[in-house]
Each structure stands twice: as structure tokens, then as C-alpha cells.
Amino acid sequence: MAARQLSLTEADRTIGEELADWGKVALLETTGRISGMPVRNAVGFIEGDDASLTIAAGTDESDWALNLRAHPTCRATIGERLRAYEAHEIDGPDRSSALRELILKYGTPAERLGHGPVFRLTESP
């Protein structure tokens, strides 16, 4: 049985918020699939020409990815910008391209990204 990821510590949350303030990561807010409560996680992203965001999880068991599968509406903060999005899981060549771009942007730690789902977040009206 795979070990579940532990919740982020308060220090980790602060680091994620700081990186989001700098525009290095997106602070993703999903709806908890069990609790129904807002959950925030810092995630790496690629921004598309159409203002969409592409994000990827390291495993199929990532809580934020499971939350998006259950409730695809979400919000993301990058710098001063807070926007609402609809998540769409992507596959095939688009998935491979997104993973490659994320690894090139974030370096070696991102290499584990091929093991989890990839989502394109499109802006909600």
C-alpha cells in the first residue's frame, strides 16, 4: 500500500505562499473531495498563451489531484493575480509536452512528474 502524503507544515505553507507571491509557483485552491473545505497547495505551472495553466502531480495519490478529479473548479494565485479555473485532465502528446516543459522549468525535482495526472486549468468566466 502506498504511503499517503502528509499535510504540509505551517512552515511549508508559508514557503509556498512566498513562492506564489514571487510568481515562481501557483497557490492552487481546490475543494476537498471528502471535507468540502478549501485546500491550498503550492504547485509548479506552465502558463499558456491563452492564460491557461498546466500543472502536474507527482503521483496518482496526490490529494490536490484527487480533489480536482472530484471537483474540477478551483482558484490559483500567482503574484497579485487570483483567478478562477476549470481543471481538465490531459493525456497523450499534450501530456508529454507539458511534463517536458515543467521539467525544463523546474529542474531535476520535477522529474518524478510523469507518475501522476496532468491538468490544464482554463479560466472560468
C-alpha positions as CSV (number, residue, x, y, z in Angstrom):
1,M,0.0,0.0,0.0
2,A,1.4,3.4,-1.0
3,A,2.1,5.8,1.8
4,R,-0.2,8.9,1.8
5,Q,1.5,12.3,1.7
6,L,1.3,14.1,5.0
7,S,-0.2,17.6,5.2
8,L,2.2,20.5,4.7
9,T,3.5,22.0,7.9
10,E,2.9,25.7,8.6
11,A,6.4,26.5,7.5
12,D,5.8,24.7,4.2
13,R,2.6,26.6,3.6
14,T,4.5,29.9,4.3
15,I,7.2,29.0,1.8
16,G,4.6,28.1,-0.8
17,E,2.8,31.3,-0.3
18,E,6.0,33.3,-0.6
19,L,7.0,31.5,-3.8
20,A,3.5,32.2,-5.2
21,D,3.9,35.9,-4.2
22,W,7.1,35.9,-6.3
23,G,5.3,34.2,-9.2
24,K,7.5,31.1,-9.0
25,V,4.6,28.7,-8.3
26,A,0.9,28.9,-8.3
27,L,-1.0,28.7,-5.0
28,L,-3.8,26.3,-6.0
29,E,-7.0,26.2,-4.0
30,T,-9.1,23.1,-4.5
31,T,-12.3,21.8,-2.8
32,G,-11.5,18.9,-0.5
33,R,-13.2,15.8,-2.0
34,I,-14.1,14.5,1.4
35,S,-14.3,17.6,3.6
36,G,-15.7,20.0,1.0
37,M,-13.4,22.6,2.6
38,P,-10.9,24.8,0.6
39,V,-7.4,23.2,0.5
40,R,-4.3,25.2,-0.7
41,N,-1.2,23.7,-2.2
42,A,1.8,25.3,-4.0
43,V,2.3,23.8,-7.5
44,G,4.6,24.3,-10.4
45,F,3.0,25.6,-13.5
46,I,3.4,26.5,-17.1
47,E,1.3,29.4,-18.4
48,G,-0.1,29.1,-21.9
49,D,-0.6,31.9,-24.4
50,D,-4.3,31.6,-23.7
51,A,-3.8,32.4,-20.0
52,S,-4.3,28.7,-19.1
53,L,-2.1,27.0,-16.5
54,T,-0.7,23.5,-16.9
55,I,0.1,21.6,-13.7
56,A,1.2,18.0,-12.9
57,A,1.1,15.8,-9.8
58,G,4.0,13.5,-8.8
59,T,1.6,10.6,-8.1
60,D,-1.9,9.4,-8.7
61,E,-2.5,9.7,-4.9
62,S,-1.7,13.5,-4.7
63,D,-4.5,14.9,-2.7
64,W,-4.8,18.1,-4.8
65,A,-5.1,16.0,-8.0
66,L,-7.8,13.7,-6.4
67,N,-9.6,16.9,-5.3
68,L,-9.5,18.3,-8.9
69,R,-10.9,15.0,-10.2
70,A,-13.8,15.2,-7.8
71,H,-14.3,19.0,-8.1
72,P,-12.7,20.5,-11.2
73,T,-13.4,24.1,-10.2
74,C,-10.5,25.8,-8.5
75,R,-8.7,29.0,-8.0
76,A,-5.0,29.9,-8.4
77,T,-2.9,32.8,-7.1
78,I,0.3,33.8,-8.9
79,G,1.8,37.0,-7.6
80,E,-1.0,39.6,-7.1
81,R,-3.3,37.7,-9.6
82,L,-6.1,35.5,-8.3
83,R,-8.2,33.7,-10.9
84,A,-10.9,31.0,-11.1
85,Y,-10.3,28.0,-13.3
86,E,-11.9,24.8,-14.5
87,A,-9.5,21.8,-14.5
88,H,-9.3,19.4,-17.4
89,E,-7.1,16.3,-17.2
90,I,-4.9,15.9,-20.3
91,D,-3.3,12.9,-21.9
92,G,-1.3,11.8,-24.9
93,P,1.1,14.1,-26.7
94,D,-0.2,17.2,-24.8
95,R,0.6,15.5,-21.5
96,S,4.1,14.5,-22.6
97,S,4.8,18.1,-23.8
98,A,3.5,19.6,-20.6
99,L,5.7,17.3,-18.5
100,R,8.7,18.1,-20.6
101,E,8.1,21.9,-20.2
102,L,7.6,21.5,-16.4
103,I,10.8,19.6,-16.0
104,L,12.7,22.1,-18.1
105,K,11.3,25.0,-16.0
106,Y,11.7,23.5,-12.5
107,G,14.7,21.1,-13.0
108,T,15.5,17.7,-11.5
109,P,13.0,17.6,-8.7
110,A,10.2,17.8,-11.3
111,E,11.4,14.6,-13.0
112,R,9.0,12.5,-10.9
113,L,6.1,14.3,-12.5
114,G,5.5,11.5,-15.1
115,H,3.8,9.3,-12.4
116,G,0.7,11.4,-11.8
117,P,-2.1,13.2,-13.7
118,V,-1.6,16.4,-15.7
119,F,-4.2,19.1,-15.7
120,R,-4.8,22.2,-17.9
121,L,-6.6,24.9,-16.0
122,T,-8.7,27.2,-18.2
123,E,-10.1,30.4,-16.9
124,S,-13.7,30.4,-15.7
125,P,-15.9,33.3,-16.7
